[in-house]
Amino acid sequence: MNQILFNPQKIANNYRKLKSYRILFIILLFIIFILLFSLFIKLNKNDVDEQISKKLSSSYSVSTLYSDNSTITTTLDNDPFVIGIIKIDKINLNYSILSVSNNDLLDISVCRFAGPMPNEIGNLCIAGHNYVDYKFFSRLNELELGDNITIFGLNGVSKDYTIYDIYEIKPSDTSCTSQDTNNLRIVTLITCNNVNGKRLVVQAKEIP
């Protein structure tokens, strides 16, 4: 009877299981901590990048008051520069547009990927990251046909554009950057779809 009530082997097995569960729990907590810490670092970096973008926008506002177009265009030939601002009130988007596109600059703001300067004839293609914290072009998927986009050009003057097409393309498809616009002003916004690996394209034409 005592052997049934007190089984050292069974107690030892239960103790080993409990110890294993504790180790697994500690490992799980450690993994969660690493993931949360990585997410915190990523979000903090995005915040810093956005602050840089806002400072660039402020610099742009000042430069349009004290510089002429020829001076700005000359600078563009040599170094990345703020060439305008894009605003989409529906999704609370307001960012400076950088003159060229590369991985480092895309971490700071949205960038001209192809086409003319803002508000000139042609297809101005603007690329931006799609982050989980809704920064840059992360909310483009909320836009609909008929929504408005405002672009401020080199001289600080703005033009409004209305969205006429929204679609997805493969990363290798560059047809959306075509400059065959029949002398119209077109704006094309491009970002990643983090779910299926395709590119989301939003196109808008100038409102007469």
C-alpha positions as CSV (number, residue, x, y, z in Angstrom):
1,M,0.0,0.0,0.0
2,N,2.8,2.4,0.9
3,Q,4.6,1.6,-2.4
4,I,1.4,2.7,-4.2
5,L,1.1,6.0,-2.3
6,F,4.8,6.8,-2.3
7,N,6.6,5.9,-5.6
8,P,10.0,7.5,-5.7
9,Q,10.4,6.7,-9.4
10,K,7.2,8.4,-10.3
11,I,8.1,11.5,-8.2
12,A,11.5,11.7,-9.9
13,N,9.8,11.5,-13.3
14,N,7.4,14.2,-12.4
15,Y,10.2,16.4,-11.1
16,R,12.2,15.9,-14.3
17,K,9.1,16.9,-16.4
18,L,8.5,19.9,-14.2
19,K,12.2,20.9,-14.6
20,S,11.9,20.5,-18.4
21,Y,8.8,22.7,-18.5
22,R,10.6,25.4,-16.5
23,I,13.5,25.3,-18.9
24,L,11.2,25.5,-21.9
25,F,9.3,28.4,-20.3
26,I,12.5,30.3,-19.7
27,I,13.7,29.7,-23.3
28,L,10.3,30.9,-24.5
29,L,10.5,34.0,-22.4
30,F,14.0,34.7,-23.7
31,I,12.8,34.3,-27.3
32,I,9.9,36.7,-26.7
33,F,12.2,39.2,-25.1
34,I,14.6,39.1,-28.1
35,L,11.7,39.6,-30.5
36,L,10.2,42.5,-28.6
37,F,13.6,44.1,-28.2
38,S,14.2,43.7,-32.0
39,L,10.8,45.2,-32.7
40,F,11.6,48.1,-30.3
41,I,14.9,48.8,-32.1
42,K,13.2,48.7,-35.5
43,L,10.3,51.0,-34.4
44,N,12.8,53.4,-32.8
45,K,14.9,53.5,-36.0
46,N,11.8,54.3,-38.0
47,D,10.9,57.1,-35.6
48,V,14.4,58.6,-36.0
49,D,14.2,58.2,-39.8
50,E,10.8,60.0,-39.8
51,Q,12.2,62.8,-37.7
52,I,15.0,63.2,-40.3
53,S,12.3,63.3,-43.0
54,K,10.4,66.1,-41.1
55,K,13.6,68.1,-40.8
56,L,14.2,67.7,-44.5
57,S,10.6,69.0,-45.1
58,S,11.3,72.0,-43.0
59,S,14.6,72.6,-44.8
60,Y,12.7,72.3,-48.1
61,S,10.2,75.0,-47.0
62,V,13.0,77.4,-46.2
63,S,14.9,76.6,-49.4
64,T,11.9,77.4,-51.6
65,L,11.8,80.9,-50.1
66,Y,15.5,81.7,-50.6
67,S,16.5,79.6,-53.7
68,D,15.5,79.7,-57.4
69,N,14.8,76.6,-59.5
70,S,18.1,76.8,-61.4
71,T,20.1,76.6,-58.1
72,I,18.2,73.6,-56.9
73,T,18.4,71.8,-60.2
74,T,22.1,72.2,-60.3
75,T,22.4,70.7,-56.8
76,L,20.3,67.7,-57.9
77,D,22.9,66.8,-60.6
78,N,25.4,66.1,-57.9
79,D,23.8,65.0,-54.6
80,P,20.5,63.8,-53.3
81,F,18.2,66.7,-52.4
82,V,14.6,67.4,-51.4
83,I,12.7,68.2,-54.6
84,G,9.2,68.6,-53.2
85,I,6.6,67.3,-50.8
86,I,3.8,64.8,-51.2
87,K,0.6,65.1,-49.1
88,I,-2.3,62.7,-49.0
89,D,-4.8,64.0,-46.4
90,K,-6.9,60.8,-46.4
91,I,-4.1,58.7,-44.9
92,N,-2.3,61.5,-43.0
93,L,0.7,61.3,-45.3
94,N,3.1,64.2,-45.5
95,Y,6.7,63.6,-46.6
96,S,9.5,65.2,-48.4
97,I,10.4,63.7,-51.8
98,L,14.1,63.0,-52.3
99,S,15.7,63.4,-55.8
100,V,17.0,59.9,-56.2
101,S,16.3,56.5,-54.8
102,N,18.5,54.0,-53.0
103,N,18.3,51.8,-50.0
104,D,19.8,54.4,-47.6
105,L,17.5,57.2,-48.8
106,L,14.4,55.1,-48.7
107,D,15.0,54.6,-45.0
108,I,14.8,58.4,-44.6
109,S,11.8,59.3,-46.8
110,V,10.0,58.6,-50.1
111,C,12.2,59.0,-53.2
112,R,11.8,59.8,-56.9
113,F,12.3,56.5,-58.6
114,A,11.9,57.7,-62.2
115,G,10.4,60.5,-64.3
116,P,10.6,64.3,-64.1
117,M,10.8,66.8,-61.3
118,P,7.5,67.3,-59.3
119,N,4.6,68.9,-61.3
120,E,6.4,68.8,-64.6
121,I,5.1,67.0,-67.7
122,G,5.6,63.3,-67.5
123,N,5.2,60.4,-65.0
124,L,6.8,61.2,-61.7
125,C,7.3,57.8,-60.0
126,I,7.8,57.9,-56.2
127,A,8.9,54.9,-54.2
128,G,8.4,54.4,-50.5
129,H,8.7,51.6,-47.9
130,N,5.8,49.7,-46.5
131,Y,6.4,49.5,-42.7
132,V,4.3,47.8,-40.1
133,D,4.1,51.0,-38.1
134,Y,2.2,52.8,-40.9
135,K,5.0,55.2,-41.8
136,F,5.9,56.2,-45.4
137,F,3.8,54.3,-47.9
138,S,2.4,51.8,-45.5
139,R,-1.2,53.0,-45.9
140,L,-1.4,53.2,-49.7
141,N,-3.7,50.2,-49.6
142,E,-6.4,52.3,-48.0
143,L,-6.6,54.7,-51.0
144,E,-9.4,54.4,-53.5
145,L,-10.2,55.7,-57.0
146,G,-11.0,59.4,-56.9
147,D,-8.9,60.2,-53.8
148,N,-6.6,63.2,-54.0
149,I,-2.8,63.5,-53.9
150,T,-1.1,66.9,-53.5
151,I,2.4,67.5,-54.8
152,F,4.5,70.6,-54.0
153,G,7.1,71.3,-56.6
154,L,10.6,72.9,-56.6
155,N,9.0,76.4,-56.4
156,G,6.8,75.5,-53.5
157,V,3.6,75.7,-55.7
158,S,1.3,72.7,-55.3
159,K,-0.8,70.7,-57.8
160,D,-3.6,68.3,-57.0
161,Y,-3.9,64.9,-58.6
162,T,-6.8,62.4,-58.6
163,I,-6.2,58.6,-58.4
164,Y,-7.4,56.8,-61.5
165,D,-5.8,53.4,-61.2
166,I,-4.7,51.0,-58.4
167,Y,-3.1,47.7,-59.2
168,E,-0.3,45.2,-58.3
169,I,2.7,44.2,-60.4
170,K,5.6,41.8,-60.1
171,P,8.9,43.3,-58.8
172,S,10.5,42.9,-62.3
173,D,7.6,44.8,-64.0
174,T,8.6,48.4,-64.7
175,S,5.8,49.3,-67.1
176,C,4.3,51.7,-64.5
177,T,7.3,54.0,-65.0
178,S,6.6,54.6,-68.6
179,Q,6.9,58.3,-69.6
180,D,4.4,58.0,-72.5
181,T,1.8,60.3,-70.8
182,N,0.5,62.2,-73.8
183,N,1.8,65.4,-72.3
184,L,0.0,64.9,-69.1
185,R,1.2,65.3,-65.5
186,I,1.1,61.8,-63.8
187,V,2.1,60.7,-60.4
188,T,2.9,57.0,-59.7
189,L,3.3,55.7,-56.2
190,I,5.1,52.4,-55.7
191,T,5.5,50.3,-52.5
192,C,5.9,46.7,-51.5
193,N,3.0,44.3,-50.7
194,N,4.5,42.5,-47.7
195,V,2.0,39.6,-48.0
196,N,2.5,38.4,-51.6
197,G,5.8,40.0,-52.5
198,K,4.3,42.1,-55.3
199,R,4.4,45.9,-55.8
200,L,1.4,48.0,-55.1
201,V,1.0,50.8,-57.7
202,V,-1.2,53.9,-57.3
203,Q,-1.5,56.2,-60.2
204,A,-3.0,59.7,-60.3
205,K,-3.4,62.4,-62.9
206,E,-3.4,66.2,-62.6
207,I,-6.8,67.8,-61.8
208,P,-7.3,70.5,-64.5
